[in-house]
Amino acid sequence: MTKRQIIHLTDYKSPFAYLAKDPTYELEDEFDVEVEWRHFTLDIPSFLGAVETRSETEWRKVRYAYMDMRRWANKRGLTVRGPRRIYDSSPAAIGMQYAQAQDVFRPYNDRIFKRFWNHELEVDDAAAITDVLAEVGADVTGFADYLQGEGRRQHDALRRETEKLGVFGVPSFVLDGEIFWGYDRMELLRERLREG
């Protein structure tokens, strides 16, 4: 019998995606489902406005989101330090694809999230991403070429494909075509899985 599949969309620069990481792992054990992890690299200026041109309302929204995220993080004992700037997380995303192909996804995923949100790693630093891949046991000989070539093409194609599903933010979950957006929607996703 084929397991039900959940597509999980994440981005290393999203604090709410960081909060969703461990509960997403737990879904596979709790419900006997298969989770397909995809990085959905957010374009922050189009989502929250460019830093230089944000309105006061947009800044209030950003401040509230980080305050709310810290409430959730504190309940779980997680340290989440605010990002130092707006990042292009695609190098870490391409590293995720590489880690998946090398069967070292989970330790890579754990280290990238934790180190980024503890200010120990920059998600756009190719050398740092390469170091993490090597640390978790990946053969990194071809990673530099992959990062600039095939990996970038796969990343961009996957993002376009994901947008066609109707996804616009992270963390998101797609189950049987239905989208659940946000860390705080995971209980609704669990309800659907229990129905099912």
Backbone bond lengths (Angstrom), bond angles and torsions (degrees), N, CA, C in turn:
res aa  C-N    CA-C-N  psi(-1)  N-CA   C-N-CA  omega(-1)  CA-C   N-CA-C  phi
1 M - - - 1.466 - - 1.532 109.48 -
2 T 1.310 116.28 132.73 1.458 121.41 -179.04 1.520 110.35 -77.57
3 K 1.322 115.46 136.08 1.468 120.36 177.85 1.528 109.64 -72.96
4 R 1.325 115.67 149.56 1.461 119.68 172.12 1.522 107.88 -67.49
5 Q 1.317 115.21 147.50 1.450 119.58 -177.75 1.520 111.19 -113.60
6 I 1.316 114.91 137.34 1.463 122.54 172.31 1.521 106.45 -115.40
7 I 1.310 117.27 129.82 1.452 120.86 170.45 1.518 106.13 -93.51
8 H 1.320 115.81 122.85 1.466 120.70 179.87 1.515 109.24 -110.38
9 L 1.335 117.44 122.78 1.453 123.42 -179.82 1.508 109.05 -102.82
10 T 1.319 115.50 129.20 1.451 121.70 -175.72 1.515 109.70 -137.47
11 D 1.321 116.62 165.77 1.468 122.23 172.09 1.516 106.48 -150.12
12 Y 1.326 116.38 129.64 1.462 120.68 -175.57 1.518 113.16 -61.24
13 K 1.326 118.71 -22.58 1.458 119.71 -179.70 1.531 112.82 -90.37
14 S 1.320 118.09 5.27 1.460 121.12 177.22 1.529 110.08 -98.54
15 P 1.338 117.75 119.70 1.470 118.61 178.46 1.525 111.96 -64.66
16 F 1.318 117.31 -32.89 1.462 118.75 179.28 1.524 111.41 -70.79
17 A 1.337 117.15 -30.83 1.473 119.95 173.46 1.520 109.93 -65.71
18 Y 1.336 116.94 -37.86 1.467 120.96 175.76 1.527 110.06 -60.65
19 L 1.324 116.96 -44.71 1.466 120.44 178.66 1.530 111.43 -62.60
20 A 1.320 117.60 -32.59 1.475 121.67 -176.96 1.521 113.24 -80.09
21 K 1.330 117.67 -12.84 1.471 120.99 -172.37 1.533 112.68 -57.19
22 D 1.304 118.12 -60.83 1.470 120.22 -175.88 1.532 112.86 -65.61
23 P 1.342 119.17 -42.53 1.464 118.48 175.28 1.528 113.50 -60.63
24 T 1.338 117.50 -28.17 1.459 120.16 177.18 1.521 110.28 -71.24
25 Y 1.337 117.49 -40.76 1.467 119.72 173.65 1.527 110.28 -55.17
26 E 1.324 115.99 -42.95 1.468 121.64 -175.69 1.524 112.71 -64.81
27 L 1.330 117.35 -26.44 1.470 119.82 -179.82 1.527 111.68 -58.24
28 E 1.347 116.35 -38.43 1.472 119.51 -177.29 1.517 111.38 -63.29
29 D 1.316 117.13 -38.45 1.467 120.12 179.44 1.524 111.80 -78.09
30 E 1.311 115.46 -39.68 1.460 120.44 -175.63 1.525 112.76 -68.68
31 F 1.336 116.70 -36.61 1.456 119.59 -172.52 1.522 115.11 -121.76
32 D 1.307 118.03 2.77 1.458 121.10 -179.40 1.531 110.64 55.08
33 V 1.337 114.53 50.07 1.460 121.88 177.39 1.526 107.66 -115.05
34 E 1.311 115.17 165.62 1.464 120.92 175.04 1.520 107.73 -109.27
35 V 1.334 116.39 126.25 1.466 121.31 179.52 1.524 109.20 -102.35
36 E 1.314 115.70 123.28 1.465 121.01 173.59 1.522 107.34 -97.22
37 W 1.318 116.24 111.55 1.464 122.16 179.60 1.521 109.48 -83.62
38 R 1.337 115.80 126.30 1.455 121.56 174.92 1.520 108.63 -128.84
39 H 1.313 115.68 136.40 1.457 119.42 173.49 1.518 107.79 -84.17
40 F 1.316 116.07 130.30 1.461 122.02 177.98 1.528 106.14 -119.09
41 T 1.320 116.27 91.83 1.457 121.48 -173.26 1.529 110.01 -66.95
42 L 1.330 114.88 113.85 1.458 121.12 -177.04 1.524 111.14 -74.41
43 D 1.325 114.59 143.43 1.456 121.99 171.05 1.528 105.30 -98.93
44 I 1.327 116.29 91.34 1.471 121.56 -172.34 1.527 112.84 -56.61
45 P 1.337 120.19 -45.34 1.466 117.76 -179.79 1.535 113.67 -57.74
46 S 1.336 117.49 -37.18 1.468 117.72 -179.98 1.525 111.26 -76.29
47 F 1.339 116.32 -20.20 1.463 120.77 -177.49 1.528 111.78 -91.40
48 L 1.340 116.46 -43.91 1.467 120.88 -176.40 1.525 113.29 -122.33
49 G 1.325 116.50 8.76 1.460 120.57 -178.52 1.519 111.20 85.19
50 A 1.317 115.78 148.70 1.468 120.49 176.27 1.517 108.76 -68.70
51 V 1.319 117.30 142.44 1.467 121.88 -175.35 1.528 110.73 -53.93
52 E 1.323 116.47 -44.17 1.466 120.24 -175.53 1.523 113.14 -67.44
53 T 1.327 117.36 -24.47 1.471 119.54 -173.48 1.529 113.67 -118.48
54 R 1.337 117.39 10.13 1.478 118.60 179.85 1.518 111.10 -63.67
55 S 1.327 113.70 139.20 1.461 119.35 175.54 1.530 108.69 -79.63
56 E 1.324 116.41 168.17 1.470 119.83 177.69 1.530 110.46 -60.65
57 T 1.324 116.72 -35.75 1.472 120.20 177.61 1.524 110.65 -63.35
58 E 1.337 117.06 -43.34 1.469 119.90 178.24 1.529 111.13 -63.34
59 W 1.347 117.69 -39.81 1.466 120.04 177.58 1.522 111.41 -64.84
60 R 1.325 117.36 -39.23 1.481 119.68 176.93 1.521 110.32 -61.50
61 K 1.308 115.93 -40.67 1.472 121.03 178.54 1.529 110.64 -62.30
62 V 1.335 117.36 -44.08 1.465 121.63 179.17 1.525 110.15 -63.63
63 R 1.347 117.17 -48.40 1.470 120.35 -179.85 1.529 111.35 -60.48
64 Y 1.332 115.85 -42.97 1.464 118.48 179.12 1.524 111.14 -63.29
65 A 1.332 117.80 -42.65 1.468 120.94 -178.70 1.522 110.78 -58.66
66 Y 1.348 117.68 -42.68 1.466 119.83 179.77 1.526 111.76 -70.52
67 M 1.330 117.66 -36.94 1.460 119.71 176.15 1.530 110.17 -62.79
68 D 1.312 116.22 -44.78 1.465 121.11 -178.89 1.529 110.79 -64.89
69 M 1.336 115.84 -42.60 1.462 120.20 178.97 1.521 110.38 -60.43
70 R 1.341 116.85 -40.24 1.475 119.21 179.82 1.526 111.36 -65.82
71 R 1.315 117.72 -32.82 1.474 119.76 175.04 1.526 109.84 -57.00
72 W 1.349 115.43 -48.83 1.466 120.42 -179.65 1.527 111.18 -65.83
73 A 1.326 116.32 -42.88 1.469 120.47 -178.79 1.524 110.71 -63.12
74 N 1.319 117.37 -42.03 1.469 120.72 179.55 1.520 111.82 -61.35
75 K 1.324 117.17 -37.47 1.472 120.69 177.88 1.526 111.39 -62.10
76 R 1.338 116.77 -26.78 1.468 121.64 -177.22 1.522 113.00 -103.42
77 G 1.329 117.51 0.03 1.455 120.80 -179.54 1.514 113.77 71.63
78 L 1.338 117.77 26.01 1.463 121.66 -179.89 1.527 110.53 -96.10
79 T 1.317 115.52 141.78 1.461 121.43 172.97 1.523 107.85 -92.13
80 V 1.310 115.79 127.42 1.456 120.93 177.75 1.526 107.41 -134.83
81 R 1.312 115.29 107.67 1.464 120.59 178.18 1.528 108.23 -96.99
82 G 1.301 116.48 136.88 1.463 120.74 -178.40 1.518 111.71 -58.80
83 P 1.323 117.17 144.50 1.466 120.32 -179.70 1.528 111.27 -63.79
84 R 1.325 115.21 149.92 1.466 120.62 -177.69 1.518 112.55 -81.05
85 R 1.323 116.55 -18.97 1.462 121.21 -177.96 1.521 107.52 -165.27
86 I 1.322 117.17 -179.88 1.459 121.01 174.84 1.527 107.42 -86.04
87 Y 1.331 115.35 127.24 1.456 122.00 -173.70 1.527 112.04 -107.40
88 D 1.321 114.69 149.39 1.459 121.68 163.63 1.529 104.74 -95.12
89 S 1.307 117.21 103.86 1.468 121.32 -175.22 1.522 113.20 -86.19
90 S 1.345 117.22 8.98 1.464 118.49 -177.44 1.531 113.93 -62.07
91 P 1.347 121.63 -33.34 1.472 117.91 175.68 1.539 112.40 -60.05
92 A 1.335 116.91 -42.05 1.470 119.64 177.10 1.522 110.89 -67.42
93 A 1.340 116.77 -34.17 1.468 121.50 177.51 1.521 110.87 -64.46
94 I 1.317 115.87 -44.36 1.467 120.21 178.81 1.527 109.34 -66.81
95 G 1.324 115.89 -34.77 1.464 120.19 172.77 1.525 111.60 -61.05
96 M 1.336 116.59 -36.95 1.470 120.53 177.08 1.525 110.25 -62.03
97 Q 1.332 116.54 -45.43 1.470 120.29 178.63 1.529 110.10 -58.51
98 Y 1.330 115.28 -43.80 1.463 121.33 -179.23 1.524 110.29 -64.23
99 A 1.330 116.21 -42.45 1.466 121.02 178.79 1.528 111.03 -63.71
100 Q 1.323 117.01 -38.50 1.462 120.19 177.54 1.529 110.39 -62.88
101 A 1.320 116.76 -43.49 1.468 120.73 179.96 1.522 111.86 -66.54
102 Q 1.324 116.81 -26.24 1.467 122.20 -178.73 1.534 112.27 -96.31
103 D 1.334 116.94 5.09 1.477 122.54 179.93 1.526 113.53 59.80
104 V 1.331 116.40 37.23 1.465 120.65 175.46 1.538 109.92 -129.34
105 F 1.333 115.18 29.28 1.460 120.02 -173.80 1.526 113.17 -59.07
106 R 1.324 117.78 -53.48 1.462 118.90 -171.07 1.530 112.85 -62.67
107 P 1.342 119.85 -47.66 1.464 116.77 178.31 1.535 112.59 -64.34
108 Y 1.328 116.79 -33.76 1.469 120.22 175.79 1.525 109.73 -63.53
109 N 1.314 116.36 -50.71 1.457 122.64 -178.53 1.527 110.95 -56.78
110 D 1.323 116.49 -46.67 1.463 120.93 -179.56 1.520 111.57 -60.75
111 R 1.315 116.71 -46.39 1.469 120.40 -176.88 1.526 111.99 -68.15
112 I 1.327 117.10 -43.01 1.467 118.95 -178.42 1.531 110.22 -62.84
113 F 1.322 117.21 -49.57 1.464 119.64 179.76 1.523 111.25 -58.42
114 K 1.316 117.51 -53.89 1.464 120.80 -175.02 1.523 111.55 -61.87
115 R 1.307 117.08 -45.20 1.468 119.43 -177.06 1.524 112.38 -68.72
116 F 1.325 116.64 -38.01 1.466 118.35 178.33 1.525 110.56 -63.68
117 W 1.315 116.73 -47.36 1.468 119.69 -175.68 1.521 113.30 -77.72
118 N 1.337 117.00 -4.65 1.465 121.65 172.28 1.530 111.15 -108.38
119 H 1.326 117.35 12.67 1.468 124.07 179.30 1.530 112.50 59.47
120 E 1.325 116.28 37.06 1.465 121.18 178.46 1.525 112.16 -108.24
121 L 1.327 117.83 -2.16 1.463 122.29 -176.21 1.523 108.33 -160.54
122 E 1.329 115.66 145.08 1.461 121.44 174.95 1.524 107.76 -105.43
123 V 1.332 117.32 129.67 1.461 120.55 -174.39 1.526 113.99 -73.27
124 D 1.329 116.54 -6.45 1.464 119.32 177.17 1.528 112.07 -106.99
125 D 1.323 116.93 10.11 1.465 122.51 -178.70 1.533 109.27 -95.63
126 A 1.324 115.80 102.05 1.469 120.86 -175.28 1.525 112.15 -59.23
127 A 1.326 117.70 -37.45 1.469 120.36 -179.94 1.525 110.66 -65.55
128 A 1.328 116.84 -41.62 1.468 120.66 178.98 1.530 110.92 -65.39
129 I 1.329 116.53 -39.69 1.469 121.19 178.56 1.532 109.24 -64.25
130 T 1.322 116.55 -43.11 1.464 121.19 177.77 1.522 110.85 -60.26
131 D 1.333 116.65 -42.42 1.470 120.97 179.05 1.529 111.55 -60.91
132 V 1.330 117.31 -41.76 1.468 120.20 179.17 1.528 109.96 -65.74
133 L 1.311 116.52 -43.70 1.473 119.47 177.88 1.528 110.87 -57.25
134 A 1.322 117.10 -45.42 1.467 120.68 179.39 1.528 110.59 -64.33
135 E 1.312 116.32 -40.76 1.463 122.14 -179.08 1.526 112.25 -59.98
136 V 1.326 116.41 -36.78 1.472 119.40 -177.72 1.525 112.62 -90.33
137 G 1.347 116.82 3.82 1.459 119.35 172.41 1.513 116.43 103.71
138 A 1.329 117.82 8.42 1.469 119.67 177.94 1.523 109.62 -78.23
139 D 1.319 115.18 149.33 1.465 121.09 171.96 1.523 106.06 -83.78
140 V 1.317 116.75 110.05 1.467 120.21 -171.96 1.533 113.69 -95.47
141 T 1.328 116.68 9.01 1.470 118.50 -177.04 1.527 112.51 -56.39
142 G 1.304 118.33 -38.33 1.461 120.27 -177.20 1.511 113.99 -99.68
143 F 1.332 118.10 7.37 1.467 118.66 -172.43 1.525 113.26 -67.93
144 A 1.321 118.56 -41.13 1.479 120.21 -178.04 1.529 110.84 -58.43
145 D 1.331 116.95 -44.42 1.468 120.15 177.89 1.520 111.03 -66.44
146 Y 1.330 116.52 -41.54 1.468 121.39 179.08 1.529 110.26 -60.55
147 L 1.317 116.21 -43.02 1.462 121.55 -178.26 1.526 111.57 -59.35
148 Q 1.313 116.64 -40.50 1.465 121.00 -177.68 1.524 113.65 -86.50
149 G 1.334 117.16 -22.68 1.463 120.32 -173.55 1.512 113.95 -114.73
150 E 1.333 116.16 -101.47 1.463 121.86 -174.01 1.525 112.67 -57.60
151 G 1.326 116.98 -40.28 1.462 119.98 179.79 1.506 112.64 -61.61
152 R 1.331 116.56 -42.72 1.475 121.36 177.78 1.522 110.15 -64.05
153 R 1.324 117.69 -42.62 1.466 120.23 179.27 1.532 110.93 -63.08
154 Q 1.342 117.04 -43.31 1.467 120.38 178.38 1.527 110.93 -63.65
155 H 1.337 116.10 -43.74 1.470 121.12 179.03 1.527 110.60 -56.18
156 D 1.321 116.32 -49.86 1.465 120.29 -176.45 1.529 111.51 -67.47
157 A 1.339 116.94 -40.21 1.470 120.48 178.86 1.523 110.70 -65.50
158 L 1.326 116.99 -40.28 1.464 121.30 -179.97 1.533 110.70 -65.91
159 R 1.315 116.29 -36.86 1.462 118.99 178.93 1.526 109.99 -66.07
160 R 1.326 117.49 -43.81 1.475 120.71 178.08 1.530 110.55 -61.60
161 E 1.337 116.17 -43.60 1.466 120.91 179.14 1.528 110.73 -61.74
162 T 1.312 116.44 -40.82 1.465 120.99 -179.09 1.519 111.16 -67.29
163 E 1.326 117.19 -39.66 1.465 120.38 177.72 1.524 110.75 -59.66
164 K 1.335 117.20 -34.68 1.471 120.57 179.01 1.530 111.73 -64.95
165 L 1.330 117.22 -22.14 1.470 120.56 176.46 1.523 111.15 -74.22
166 G 1.338 116.95 -13.87 1.458 121.22 -178.40 1.523 113.02 101.04
167 V 1.323 117.33 5.32 1.461 121.26 -178.11 1.522 109.16 -74.38
168 F 1.356 115.58 141.18 1.466 120.39 -179.43 1.520 112.29 -133.82
169 G 1.322 118.54 -10.26 1.454 120.98 -177.84 1.514 111.19 -157.98
170 V 1.342 114.90 176.53 1.462 121.07 -179.62 1.526 109.57 -131.28
171 P 1.309 116.58 157.70 1.450 126.81 -9.12 1.517 110.37 -71.68
172 S 1.301 115.84 141.05 1.459 121.72 174.62 1.512 109.13 -129.53
173 F 1.319 114.66 153.82 1.457 122.79 179.35 1.515 106.70 -132.08
174 V 1.317 116.03 135.54 1.465 120.22 176.80 1.521 107.39 -119.39
175 L 1.316 115.68 118.31 1.468 123.09 179.21 1.517 108.03 -125.51
176 D 1.316 116.89 117.88 1.462 121.79 179.79 1.525 111.73 51.17
177 G 1.343 116.61 39.19 1.455 121.44 177.96 1.521 114.82 84.59
178 E 1.325 117.64 -9.04 1.467 121.10 -178.97 1.530 109.06 -93.34
179 I 1.336 116.25 132.63 1.467 121.77 -178.14 1.526 110.01 -97.62
180 F 1.326 114.87 136.17 1.457 122.87 172.90 1.526 105.46 -122.34
181 W 1.342 117.16 112.62 1.462 120.56 -176.27 1.511 110.16 -107.61
182 G 1.309 115.41 124.88 1.459 120.70 172.84 1.514 113.26 111.74
183 Y 1.306 114.11 145.07 1.461 121.95 177.83 1.528 110.65 -56.72
184 D 1.323 115.68 -38.44 1.466 119.85 -176.90 1.529 112.72 -78.17
185 R 1.335 118.24 1.12 1.477 120.73 175.87 1.523 111.98 -99.54
186 M 1.322 116.66 2.58 1.463 119.14 -176.66 1.530 112.07 -64.05
187 E 1.323 117.36 -30.36 1.467 118.76 178.51 1.530 110.55 -68.29
188 L 1.328 116.93 -34.73 1.465 119.78 175.45 1.531 110.45 -64.92
189 L 1.325 116.40 -38.95 1.463 120.81 175.86 1.531 110.04 -62.06
190 R 1.325 116.46 -43.73 1.468 120.03 178.59 1.528 110.95 -61.16
191 E 1.325 116.91 -38.44 1.471 120.14 177.46 1.516 110.45 -60.01
192 R 1.346 116.98 -44.47 1.454 120.39 178.37 1.528 111.18 -61.79
193 L 1.319 116.16 -40.64 1.462 119.51 179.90 1.516 111.50 -67.50
194 R 1.325 117.46 -36.07 1.476 120.55 177.12 1.516 111.02 -67.55
195 E 1.337 117.30 -33.26 1.472 120.97 178.64 1.515 111.21 -66.18
196 G 1.359 116.00 -26.11 1.299 120.91 -174.24 1.322 169.97 -93.44
